[in-house]
Amino acid sequence: MDIAVKKVELIEWLARLQDEKLIQRIETLRKSSIQELYEQQMPKTREALQAKLNQSEKDINEGKVYSQEEVENYFNARFKQ
């Protein structure tokens, strides 16, 4: 089954869901998955953090940056209907 179809089915199911305890469990799962993703992306060592900082400085020096306005325009064009 296509992932988009699965998402729509889940959204429809959630929209009809009345069990407050189940909704709380789903919310807890959502929050923990967000936390896990954040932790996976965070550097684990001082050296890894320094490498990320060095890469960021290199990107800035090479002009590989976007202004706040460019970022806002991108997301507005992509997600606003």
Backbone as a ProteinNet text record, in pm:
[ID]
protein_1_A
[PRIMARY]
MDIAVKKVELIEWLARLQDEKLIQRIETLRKSSIQELYEQQMPKTREALQAKLNQSEKDINEGKVYSQEEVENYFNARFKQ
[TERTIARY]
84.9	0	88.7	50	124.2	123.2	235.9	248.5	148	119.8	23.2	-115.8	-150.6	-281.1	-286.7	-178.8	-173.3	-190	-124.5	-134.9	-278.3	-342.5	-480.8	-570.7	-551.5	-631.2	-610.4	-485.7	-457.7	-522.5	-514.5	-576.2	-726.8	-787.6	-931.5	-967.6	-888.8	-912.9	-897.1	-790.7	-768.8	-881.8	-932	-1039.4	-1165.8	-1187.5	-1306.4	-1282.9	-1158.5	-1122.7	-1178.2	-1241.3	-1299.8	-1232.9	-1150.9	-1086.3	-972.4	-997.5	-900.2	-769.2	-774.6	-652.2	-568.3	-633.3	-560.5	-499.8	-572.1	-519.4	-396.5	-401	-285.6	-166.5	-190.9	-82	-19.3	-102.1	-52.2	30.2	-17.1	56.3	191	194.1	319.2	415.3	365.1	446.9	502.5	418.6	462.4	573.9	555.2	657.2	787.6	778.6	901.3	973.7	899.1	965.4	1034.8	975.7	1039.8	1167.1	1160.8	1277.7	1388.1	1351.7	1451	1519.5	1441.7	1498.3	1596.4	1557.4	1644.6	1775	1763.9	1882.8	1973.7	1915.6	1996.4	2078.1	2025.6	2093	2193.4	2187.1	2278.9	2415.1	2522.4	2655.7	2672	2737.2	2753.2	2882.3	2976.4	3105.2	3142.8	3239.2	3290.8	3350.7	3417.1	3478.1	3371.4	3263	3154.9	3090	3074.2	3019.2	3112.5	3242	3339.2	3337.3	3322.6	3316.6	3194	3080.1	2959.3	2979.2	3041.6	3068.3	3162.9	3265.2	3359.3	3289.2	3201.4	3128.4	3036.3	2973.9	2885.2	2963	3078.3	3160.5	3206.2	3240.9	3282	3165.5	3046.1	2928.4	2902.3	2915.1	2894	2996.8	3121.6	3228.5	3212.1	3151.1	3129.9	2996.5	2924.8	2798.1	2682.6	2698.3	2592.9	2494.6	2430.2	2334.4	2210.7	2102.4	1977.9	1930.5	1872.7	1817.7	1685.9	1642.2	1513.2	1401.7	1408.9	1306.4	1304.3	1422	1428.4	1367.6	1395.6	1340.5	1188.8	1140.3	995.9	927.7	985.9	927.9	922.8	1028.8	1033	918.9	905.3	803	663.2	647.1	515.2	475.8	568.1	537.5	511.1	580.4	569.5	447.5	410.6	309.1	179.6	178.3	53.3	-20.8	-153.6	-234.3	-318.4
-118.9	0	124.3	222.8	347.6	422	483	555.1	668.9	737.1	847.6	796	679.9	620.5	583	525.1	489.1	612.6	720.9	844.6	895.8	896.6	943.6	855.1	724.1	632.9	659.1	681.7	712.4	844.4	943.2	1072.5	1057.3	983.9	962	886.3	785.2	707.8	795.6	875.6	964.9	1067.3	1115.9	1215	1157.6	1027.1	963.6	909.8	901.6	839.7	918.7	848	911.9	868.2	764.8	709.8	802.5	875.7	975.4	911.3	795.5	727.5	685.1	636.8	597.5	719.6	828.2	952.8	998.3	988	1026	935.2	804.7	711.9	746	782	819.4	947.4	1042.1	1168	1141.5	1052.2	1015.8	952.3	864.5	801.8	906.4	1000.6	1107.5	1189.4	1228.4	1309.8	1233	1105.1	1027.5	1005.1	989.8	971.8	1100.4	1213.9	1342.8	1356.6	1319.8	1326.7	1233.7	1112.2	1017.6	1071.5	1130.2	1186.2	1299.1	1385.6	1494.3	1439.1	1337.7	1280.5	1212.7	1152.1	1088.4	1190.8	1311.4	1413.1	1494.5	1484.6	1560.2	1491.1	1567.7	1508.6	1440.2	1325.3	1248	1281.8	1336.7	1367.6	1512.9	1557.7	1693.6	1708.5	1602.3	1605	1613.6	1540	1544.3	1682.2	1742.2	1877.8	1976.3	1963.7	2053.3	2036	1912.9	1887.7	1955.7	1949.7	2017.2	2168.5	2222.7	2366.5	2407.3	2327.9	2357.3	2355.2	2255.8	2247.3	2367.7	2409.2	2526.3	2651	2670.8	2786.8	2782.1	2663.3	2647.6	2683.8	2634.5	2665.7	2816.5	2882.4	3027.4	3099.1	3059.6	3123.5	3101.9	2989.1	2959.3	3013	3083.7	3142.5	3044	2929.3	2826.6	2852.5	2967.9	3007.8	3067.8	3073.4	3131.4	3235	3342	3444.2	3395.1	3459	3426	3439.7	3545	3567.2	3454.5	3407.8	3297.8	3170	3142.7	3023.9	3035.5	3150.5	3171	3157.3	3215.6	3205.3	3060.3	2986.4	2845.3	2767.9	2781.8	2705.7	2755.2	2882.7	2933.8	2877.4	2874.7	2822.5	2671.9	2604	2457.8	2409.7	2478.3	2424.7	2503.8	2624.5	2701.3	2670.6	2663.7	2634.2	2750.1
0	0	0	-74.6	-85.7	48.1	83.3	211.1	221.1	111.4	113.9	150.8	99.3	130.9	278.5	329.2	471.2	559.7	521.8	600.3	602.9	489.4	482.6	568.2	560.7	642.3	790.9	830.7	970.9	1014	929.3	960.6	976.9	886.2	895.5	1023.4	1056.1	1177.4	1301.7	1304.7	1418.4	1432.2	1321.7	1325.3	1390.1	1376.4	1433.4	1573.6	1615.8	1742.9	1861.3	1953.8	2072.3	2202.4	2199.3	2318.8	2363	2471	2516.8	2560.7	2625.2	2667.7	2547.4	2444.8	2324.3	2255.8	2254.4	2196.1	2274.4	2407.1	2489.5	2461.4	2441.9	2410.1	2275	2178.5	2046.1	2056.5	2134.5	2154.1	2221.6	2318.7	2384.9	2285.4	2200.6	2097.1	2000.6	1960.1	1868.9	1931.8	2056.7	2124.6	2141.6	2176.2	2195.6	2063.4	1954.1	1824.9	1781.6	1812.3	1782	1864.4	1991.9	2079.9	2030.6	1988.4	1937.2	1812.5	1722.2	1600.5	1634.2	1728.1	1771.5	1828.3	1913	1976	1874.3	1770.7	1666.8	1589.5	1576	1497	1578	1708.6	1792.8	1798.3	1793.2	1803.9	1939.7	1938.6	2061.7	2135.8	2063.9	2125.9	2098.7	2174.3	2155.9	2015.8	1968.1	1836	1726.2	1744.3	1645	1641.7	1758.4	1765.7	1696.4	1721.9	1658.8	1506.9	1459.4	1315.3	1254.3	1323.9	1274.5	1271.1	1374.6	1379.1	1266.2	1243.7	1135.1	999.5	978.4	852.3	836.2	944.3	938.8	900.5	961.4	928	782.5	735.2	595.1	502.3	533.3	451.8	448	561.8	568.5	481.6	495	417.3	267.6	228.7	87.5	36.1	122.3	80.8	72.9	133.9	132.6	247.6	240.1	343.5	278.3	352.7	305	405.7	355.7	444.8	503	607.7	668.1	565.6	484.9	382.8	279.4	237.1	140.8	198.9	324.5	389.7	400.2	442.9	454.1	318.5	216	81.6	34.2	60.9	21.5	87.7	219.7	290.1	257.9	237.2	197	61.2	-31.9	-164.9	-160	-74.3	-70.2	6.9	115.4	204	212.5	164.2	163.9	36.5	49.6	-69.8	-109.8
[MASK]
+++++++++++++++++++++++++++++++++++++++++++++++++++++++++++++++++++++++++++++++++

